[in-house]
Amino acid sequence: MIGRHTPEELADFAEFARVRQRHLMRTAYLLCGDKQTAQDLTQTALLNLCRAWHRARRADDVDAYAHRVLINAYLNAQRKAHRERKALWDKAWEAGFEQASDEGPGADLRLSLLAALDRLPPKSRAVIVLRYWEDLSVEATAAALGCSPGNVKSQSSRALAKLRALLGDGFGTLESERMESMETPHGN
Amino acid sequence: METEHSANDRMHRLLAGVLDDVEFDTDVVPDVLAGYDRGVKARRYRVAGTAVAVLAVAATAVSVLPRSGHGSPGPTAPTTPTAAKRTGQDLDFQNSGCHQHWVRSYTNIKYGDGGPVSDHLATDDANCRALTTALRSVFPDATLTPRYSANLHLDPRIDQEQLKQYLSKLSPSAAHSPMPVFPPQLAAESEYLATHPEDPANVADPSTYTLITPAGRERVALAYSAEAAMPAGSDLKCAKASADFNASSGCVPLGSADGWHGALHFNVDASPGAAYRMEASLADGHGHYVTLTASGVDTDAWRLPAAGGTFDPKTARWTNRLTGQQYVGGQPPKTPALNAEQYARLYNSKAFQSFLNQYASYQQSLPTMQGSPTSTPPWVPAG
């Protein structure tokens, strides 16, 4: 909330932000695929986190809280710019494949993965980033996204299937996809 | 499970590979803190016309007031309530208790909490008066005054060139901060503005007030958010519901499901240095979410001497500008205006629930973001 932090609380927040901002930027980059946007997204998320610092510092896991704020910032931004981004990346997707083909298999897969991630719906992309980059459990991912574990499993399954369809053999088959689509009680 | 973990590891490595060539060496924290600072202190400038009017008042004052020139401003004749009306708005600050001037400093920024002021002073003032009316319907002796912050850039008694040089030495973001930390040599000016809230260089934050009752004085704040934008809704419930208001900490359910409902969380240990919490979270079930916080401290009365941005909680010496009392420590003594039972009674009252409906409508009517919060404020006078 605005206007209530003491100097100590602001110093506490600043310390957290300085330590965690780089990691948040990397996560944001996987979410949005653009360095400048990732920095803006991180800045927006940290500002929102600062405003809610009273609530955040009381949370059991401040990192998890920060992730929720980042994901919210990302999803909010996506809702606003969804149509424009889709049109833009439809072109970038084609251009990315052409350019990547001259840079060896590693670079090809990296660029393709980034482009493929951008073909996913925002929430599905967030599921992939939280599950496989942040290594969150199904339950923790569900909590971060405000949905049910079952929804995370189905989103993850569909997203991985789409990534495999887009990337072909270079992506391979992920056993976790199969396992998550089953009704197992554990998430990780 | 082993197969699943190795597949997860492979996916993690693939994602890590995407980040191989991407370096993030930008430090966004200063901009975040500057953005927070703006949100707290400087978001109350109304439309450009009013801002121009305030600047015009300041410009007029320049010709009759001594300029600091050498760092320490001379004493000036206090601005009268009549002068406060020169913003062009016919509001009697001294009598209404609501805002003398709500002037939006950044016309193109949306604030996630609280929101900017509206384009119409009367609308903002009506919201302030509605809050006061709701409060007094339950506690007739209570008084609510807006909380002010000094905007140095609007202060005609300060040499703006010197101020710019000082701020540029602090940090790049400080140069654009409308409410920077007072330079030590401007301690007298800091004190003057603190004791003269009607001065045009003081601007009000419509979401923050000083609540005054026979029991005490404390800062209270309210903020609005769309419920869907809140990271977690757990504050709406008491994990361990308690109705024991005599306990120093606890939580009390508020309202009913068919109206504004939520919880009042409190931890009111008044001993020095102890954390103090009196926070209510309320939702109406239709996507509106409001939090109300009381600090337990009269932050309007307690002053720290200008210290050039440094703050040592162990040696900080606070002075109460109203009583002259002094205190050394991280936070001034707590003087709550209401206790948990009284706040719960207020929030549960029909009058306050009606106010919340009006407040939600008011917040939804406010302007939305058009530009970047890091842009140079358009109203900052050019020296």
Interface residues (C-beta under 8 A of the other chain):
Chain A: M1 I2 G3 R4 H5 T6 P7 E8 L10 A14 A17 R18 Q21 R22 M25 R26 Y29 L30 K35 A38 Q39 T42 Q43 L46 L47 N48 C50 R51 A52 H54 R55 A56 A59 Y65 R68 V69 N72 N76 G106 L109 R110 L113 L114 I128 V129 R131 Y132 W133 D135 F171 G172 L174 E175 S176 E177 M179 N188
Chain B: T3 E4 S6 A7 N8 R10 M11 H12 L14 L15 A16 G17 V18 L19 D20 D21 V22 F24 T26 D27 V28 V29 D31 V32 L33 G35 Y36 G39 V40 K41 Y111 G112 D113 G114 R147 D205 S207 T208 R219 A221 L222 A223 A229 P231 A232 D235 E279 T291 T293 S295 F311 P313 G330 Q331 P373
